[in-house]
């Protein structure tokens, strides 16, 4: 009897060892925490890191925008009242940046009035947590925003892959056009108000790249590429990638 007892404690320990690797396999969410209060910044960072998030901190909006450009965070958590550049200024800069425009932003602020929350939502913030806040609520909201963003990206990827047969046909036609570009009747160059990013996307479309390849090369999302291609259709009066490339070649809009 006494010989069988030492074997029993070893059996319950095994399930706990098998559960840990599953948790570590989950993708780490990269957070950018922007707040000018050192004590709050350190406390929130420590709590979020204990919950498994990868947290980078910044002391104000200017510092936050600089670090956001370097790390491309999954979610930005920002105070509103800060020196140099406040939360609204940071939000405007993020939304205007082509690589960061879709990044979810959560405001942390001492202001709790409905009017202030409304102003934040109208400015394009994704969530709003007034101070003082419950750390568990912050974790829950950050997780919710990150998961929602991931679902949107997955849906965009599925949409991009939905009609690969038609896309492959268009790419074949585009490459045929490129091979015969010199034989196409050329027109005088026309002026279009393309943004630098639209011009880059047009050039890559004309080279026969698909949305995934363009997104990878420009370090942006497939959803953004689709948005730029749609704008190009509108600005050139075309309705397909083949028409767009033909138009671009004839009017010398691409190399």
C-alpha positions, 0 to 999 in steps of 0.5 A: 500500500505504501509503495503505491502512494508515491505514484499518485501525485505524479499523475495530476501534475501531467495535465498542467504541463500539457496546457501551458504550450497551448497558451504560448502558441497564441499570437502576441498582441503588440500594444503601444501605451502612450501616457505622460504619467510615469506611475500610471504608465509603469503600472499599466505596462506591468499589468498588461505584460503579466496578461501576455501582451507585448507593451511598448510605452511612449511619454506623449503623442509625438513620442507615440507616433514616432514609435508607432511608425517603427513598431506598427502596433496592433492596438494603441492605448493613449491618454488624451491630455498630454504635452506636445501632442495630445491624444486627439493629435496622435489619433489624427496623425495615425489616421492620416498615415497609410500604414497606421490608418486602420490601427485600433485606438483606445483612449484612457482619460480622466474625462468621463462626460458623455460629450467627451466620449462622443468627441472621441468617437467622432474623431475615430477612436475605437474605444474609450475608458475613463480613469480610474479604470478597472485593470481587468476591464482594460484587458477585456476591452483591449482583447476585444478590440484586437480580436475584432481587428483580426476578424476584419483582416481575415475577412479582407483576406478571404474577400481577396481570395474569393475570385482567384480564377477571375483574378488569374485571368486578369493577370494573364491579360495584363501581362499580355498587355505589358508584352505588347505595350509598344504596339498600343496606340499612345495618347498624350499624357494626362494629368491625374491627381494621384497620391504617391501611394496610388501611383505606387499601387498603379505601377505594381498593378501594371506589373501584374502583381495581385493584391496580396503581393502589392500589400506585402511589397508596400507593407500595408494591408490587403484592405488598403490595396483594395481601397487604392485600386478602387480609387484608381478605377474612379479616377481613370474611369475604368472598371477592371484591372485590365482596363486600368492597365491598358489606360495607364499604358496608353496615357504613359502613367506607368513605366 
